[in-house]
Amino acid sequence: MSQLQLANLVGVGRKWVVLLEKGNPTAEMSSVLKTIQVLGLELRLQDPMRSTGVASPSRLDAVFDQLKPPSNKP
């Protein structure tokens, strides 16, 4: 897929795709997420504090809890 094709599918300009490829730290998150979706990629978030066994701050717990899919338990 070309940069122009990707840009058209995401709804941004080709220059935006070029900047994203270069690691633009100010890229709009919604466009980044749309790019991930268009490319058929999966984004996984992991709390590094939990994976190392160190207790994570409660505010991070709240953020990650909101990102979890709803439980199917009755």
C-alpha positions in Angstrom: 0.0 0.0 0.0 1.4 3.4 -0.9 1.5 6.4 1.5 -1.1 8.1 -0.6 -3.5 5.1 -0.6 -3.1 4.9 3.2 -3.7 8.6 3.6 -6.9 8.4 1.6 -8.2 5.5 3.6 -7.4 7.2 6.9 -8.7 10.6 5.7 -5.4 12.5 6.1 -2.8 13.9 3.8 0.2 12.0 2.5 2.4 14.4 4.5 0.7 13.2 7.7 1.6 9.6 6.9 5.2 10.6 6.2 5.4 12.4 9.6 3.9 9.4 11.3 6.5 7.1 9.8 9.2 9.4 11.1 7.7 9.2 14.6 5.8 12.4 14.9 5.1 12.8 18.6 2.3 15.2 18.1 0.2 13.0 15.7 -3.5 13.1 16.6 -4.4 10.0 18.4 -7.7 9.4 16.6 -5.9 9.4 13.3 -3.2 7.1 14.6 -5.9 4.6 15.8 -7.7 4.8 12.5 -4.4 4.1 10.7 -3.9 1.0 12.9 -7.4 -0.1 12.1 -7.0 0.5 8.3 -3.8 -1.5 8.4 -5.5 -4.4 10.1 -3.2 -4.2 13.1 -4.0 -5.0 16.7 -3.0 -2.6 19.5 -2.5 -4.1 23.0 -1.8 -2.0 26.1 0.0 -3.5 28.9 0.8 -2.0 32.3 4.5 -2.5 32.7 4.1 -2.1 36.5 1.9 -5.2 36.6 4.1 -7.3 34.4 7.1 -6.7 36.7 5.2 -7.5 39.9 5.4 -3.9 41.2 2.1 -2.5 42.4 0.9 0.1 39.9 -0.6 3.5 41.0 -4.4 3.4 41.5 -4.9 6.0 38.7 -3.3 3.7 36.2 -5.4 0.8 37.4 -8.5 2.9 36.8 -7.4 3.7 33.2 -6.6 0.1 32.4 -9.8 -1.1 34.0 -11.8 1.2 31.6 -10.0 -0.4 28.7 -10.8 -4.0 29.6 -13.7 -5.6 27.6 -16.9 -6.0 29.7 -17.2 -9.3 31.6 -19.7 -11.8 30.3 -20.4 -13.1 33.8 -24.0 -12.8 35.0 
